[in-house]
């Protein structure tokens, strides 16, 4: 039985993602989504630099899907400015990613990456402040 390097890597990544997602707290799941979006944007930027249009399109499409997932994860039953602002920000990022895809614009990808890292930094700070105390400290 033989395996191609690409198929083996894809299988490894699928198992790796599943193992990180299974049993993860809701907070950790959002962290994983933010990581995934940033990773896909980095892949898209590299694809633009190498003039690999199919790779760029696929990576940006996945980044848009992840940002949409983040947007859909917002609890819209809670009415406050933070939820509304995040909803608008995620919508803005989706539009910017579409523009980056159309124009192969690395600067737009950098802008969206910056915005996602700002959210990620705040999200991670919330997680460290809300971490359980005692024997479960540090376990997600």
N, C-alpha and C positions, 0 to 999 in steps of 0.2 A: 504494500500500500504506500502510495506517495502523496505528499502534500506540497502545494505551492506555498511559497513564502507569504504571498498576499492572503491566501485563504487561512493559513495558520495564524497570521497576525490578526485577521478579522475575528476568528474564533476566540483567540485570546482576549481581544478587546471586549467582545460580547460577554464572555464569562467574567472578566474583570469588572465591567460595569454592573452586571447583575449582582455580583457579590457585594459591591459597594452599596447598591440600592436596597437589597433585601435587608430588612431589619433596621434601616437608617431612620433616624428621627425626622419629622417634618422639617426641622431646621436644617439638618444635614442634606436633605433632598434639595432644598433651595440652593444650598452651597454647591452641590454637585451640578445643578443646572447652570449656575453662574460660571463655574469652572468650564463646563462644556461649551457655553456660548463664547467665552473668551478663547478657548482652544480652537473652535471652528473659525473665528475671525482671524486668528493667527495663521491658520491653514489657508484661508482665503487670501490673506495678504501675501503669503509666500507664493501662492499660485499666480497671483497677479504679477509678481516680480519675475516669475519664470515663464510668464505668458501662457499659462495652462488654463485656458478658459473653462473647460468642463470641470476641473477641480475647484476653480473659483466659484462657479455657479452652484456646485453641490455643497460646498462648505458654507456659502452665504445662505443658501436655502435652509440648511440645518440650523444655522445660527438664528435665522428668522423664526423657525419652528420652536426653538428653545426659548427665545424671547417671548413668543406667543404663549408658551407654556407657563412662563413666569407671570405673564399678565393674567392668564386664566386662573392662576393659583391665588390671586388676590381675593381676599374675603370681602366681596362687594355688599354683603349684608351689614357690614360695619360701615357706617357713614362717617368718614372723617377726611380731612384734607390730605393726610398722608396717602391713603388708599387712592384717592382721586389723582394726586400728583404722580404717584408711581404708575397708575394706569396710563396717564397721558405721556409719561416719560417712556414707558415701554412701547407705546404706539409710535412715538417719535422715532425711537431707535429702529423699529421695524421699517418705517418709511426711509430712514437714512440708509439702512442696509440694502433696501431695494435700489436706491440711487447708487450706492457703491457698486452694486452688481451691474447696473446698466452702464456706468461710466468707468468701471474698473478703477475706482478712486480709493487709493490707500489712505488718504487723509480722512476720508469719511469713516473708514474702518477704524482708524486711530481714535476718532472722536467717540464712536460707539464703545470701543474698548475702554476708553477713559471713563465714560459714564457707568459702564458695568463694573469697573474696578471700584469706583466710588460707592456704588450700592453694595458690592461685595465686602468692602472694608467696614461699612456700617453694619452689615448683616453679621459679619464675623465678630464685631465688637458686642453686638447684642447677645450672640451665642456664648461668648466668654463670660459675660455678666450674668447670664441666666443658667450657667452650668450647674448641675446638681452638686451638692456638698456631701461629704461623707464617703462611704464606700463606693458610690457610683461616680464620683468626681472623675471627669475626663473620659467617661464612657458615653458614646452617643448611640 
